Every structure is written in C-alpha cells, then in structure tokens.
Amino acid sequence: MKTYNISDPAFSKYGRVITEFDFSPIVEILKTTPKPTDHVIYSPTEPELEALPLSRILENTIFGELPMQIGYCNGHNRKLNALEYHHSSEVNIAATDMILLLGMVQDISMEHTYPTDLVEAFYVPAGTGVEIYGTTLHYAPCSADDDGFQVAILLPRDTNLPLSGPIPADGEARLMTAKNKWLICHEDSDCADSCVVGLLGENITL
C-alpha cells in the first residue's frame, strides 16, 4: 500500500503535526526505555516522562489543563491487527521513524465492522509530534525499518486502564476494552478472543 509522509495534506483529516514545541527532552528519555525485538509493549504512564517541565506545558496547552498521562509504546510490528479510538485526542511523539495505519470512526458500520481497504499509512520521522484526533482509528505503530520503534503516548489520565465494572453488551459500549478505549480486532490478531472482531478484509502487513 502507498505510504504518505505525515506532512502530506492527506493526513489533515486524521490529525495535525505539532510544530510549536521541541520534543527532544521526551525523545532522549524514550531512547532509554525497553524495545522488544519480537513484540510490542505499552506502558500508560512513565514517571520520568511525566516529571518533565515540558509535560506540564503539553498538559496545559494541548489538553486544555485536563490531567494528562505520558507513557510509551515500543517494539517491532508489521501488522494492522486491530483499530482503536478514544473520545479524545492522542498525541504521539516519535523517538524513531515509524508508520501509522489510520482510518476514520465515521466509516465504522452500524454492525461495528470496518473494511481494512480504507486504512491509509503515514510515515512519521523521528522527533516528530502528531496529534491524532478522537475521530481517528489507530493502533500500535508499524516499524519503519528493522530497528523497530519507540513512541511516547499522551492521553487524558486513566485512559487504557482497566474498566471499573461490567459494560453493556449492546451498542458502541460493547467495543470498550479499557477506560476511554474502543477496539475492533481482525480475526487473525492475537486479541481476537478478547474483543469484537470487526475488521473485514486483509490484516494489512507492511
């Protein structure tokens, strides 16, 4: 599939490139975090990242003074596997080159299915910060090369933490797998036994 650069106008419906900050303090810490060679890890919060003065600036500006968490997603990945969304923006700060596979919430059917041939790929160079809108489907980044990826994930606090109780079995709520997280999986993914299988078509591999 074609891979656009994150600066391409095609990205504008999914999010925006953040140009008003120097993300090097976050990038330097990210480079010290673990990067598995055969899978992906995600940590919702990382105290060293959250202690940075830049973190408070991002919380006050991009998140409008709402409590924010900064964690990371690192590893090696080549497949789509699933698509998730939040009822809020997410900020990604890339310490390495990476590729994002993105779609639109508006294209999810009433039956909670989504055709993977609508997914588009975007190359994000190291050091870049991007805001992913709440209407954008996304999941773990894909590796841009054999070295894998490291990326900071900024979200409203408590996003992706375990749910507090049972959720309704009908409607959009059936897609919830964590706080502020709605997820649709592909039948070929590892998460197919624990979430709604609704991605139709190829499990995209880069």
N, C-alpha and C positions, 0 to 999 in steps of 0.2 A: 504494500500500500504506500501511497505517497506520504512523505513526512514533511510537514511545513516547519519553517522556523517560527519560533514564538513571536517574532516581530511581524509576521505576516498578518494582513488585515483579516484573514480567516479566523484568527484567534479571538477577535473582538467580541464575538457572541458568547464566548466561554469565560472570558476574564480579561485582565489587563496586566501588562508588565509594570512593575513598581520601580520607578527610576529615581525617587527622591531621597533614597537612603543608601548609605554604604553598609553593605551586609557582611563585610569582612570579619567583624568580631564573631558573628554566628558561624560563618564558614570555617574559621580556624578551630573552633570547638568541635564542630561536626566532624572534622578530619580525624579527631581522636576517638570517635565513637566506633563501636564494632560494626564490621561489614561482612556478613556471612558470604561464603563463596557459592553456596548451593541453595539458598532460600532467602526470604525477606523477613526482617524483624521490624516491629513497630513499637515505639515507646511513646505514650501520650504526653508525658512530661519529662523534662530533663532539668534538674535544679540548676546546673551550671549555666545552661542557656537562659533560664528564666531569671537568673540573677544579674544578667547584663543590663546596663542602663538603656541600651537600645531596645530591649524587650518592653520596658515601660513606655518608651516613645511609641512603639508599634501598637501597644495596647491602647494608648490614649488617642491615637490618630486613626489607624485602620479599623480598630474595633470599637471606636467611639466611647472609650473608657469602660467598656464592659470587661469583666475578668477574662483573661486570656491564658491559654496554656501553650507551651512550646515543647514539642517532642521531636522525634525523628523517625524516618523510615529509611532503612539501609539494606543493601544486599544485591542480589543478582536476580533478574527476572526478564523473561522474554514474552510472556503471555498476558492476554487480557484477563481471563479467569472470572472477573466479576466487575460490576459497576456499582458505585455507591453515590449518595448525595447527602448533604446536610441542609438544614433550614437556616443556613448562614454561609458566609464566605469562608473559604480556607485559603491560607497563604502558604505557598511553597517557596523555600529558599534553597537553591541547589548548590551543594558544595562540589558536585561533579556534574559533568554533562549527563543528561537523562532525556527520556522521551515520555511524554504524557499521552495517554489514549483517552479521548474525551467524547462525550455525547451530550444530548440535551434532555432534561427531565420532561420537557413538553412532548417528546416522542415516545414516552412510555405509554403503552396501551391501557385501556380500562381493565384488561386482564393481567396487568403488571408484567407484560412482556416487552422486549426491546430488541430490534434487529441489529445485529452487530455490524452489518454493512453500512450503517450510519456513523460508525465511530471514525474519528479523524485523529491523526497522530501529529504531535508537535515536539520539535527538538528544543530543549531548554539548555543553554550553555551554563557552565559552572559560574557561580557568583550572581546569578540572576534571581530576582524575587518576582513571583507572579501571584496575583490574587485570582483564585478560582471562585466564580460566582456560585451562589446557592442553587442556581438552576442548572448547574453543570454536573454531568455524570463523570466520575473519575474513579480511579483505584490506585493500587501501588504503581509507581512509575516502572518503565522498562529501561533496561540497561542500554546506553548508547554505544558501549564498547565492552570488551571482555573484562574490564576492571570493575564493573558494577556501578552502583550509585549510592549517594548519601544526600539526604534532603531533610531540612527542618520542616516540620508541620505545625502551623499556627492555627488554633481554633478556639472558639469560646470554651471556657473552662468546663471540664467534666465531659466534653464530647468524647465519644468512643469508650467511655467507661461502662461497666455492666449496668443493665437495666435494674431498676429498683423492685420491679414486680412483674406479674403477667401482663401481657398486652392483648388487645382484641385480635381475634383470628380473621377478621374481615377488613376490607378497605386498605388504605395505604399503611395502616399500622402493622399489618402482617409482614411488611418489609423490614421492620425495625429489628436490628440485631444488637444494638447498643444505644446509649444515650445520644440523641441527635444524629443517628446514623441509620439510613435506609439503604438496603443492599439487595441487589439482584445478581444471582450467580449463573454461570454457564454449567451445563450438565457435566462437562469434562473437568471442572475445577475441584480442588480439594475441599471447598466449602459447600459443595452441593448437598451434603447430608444435613446441613445445619441452617440453611437459608432458602428462600424462594428461588427456584430455578426458573428463570425467565428470559435469559439471553438466548436469542434464536439466531442460528447461523454458525459461522466459523468462530472458534475460540482463537481469536487473532494471535498470531505468533510473529514476532519481528526477528 
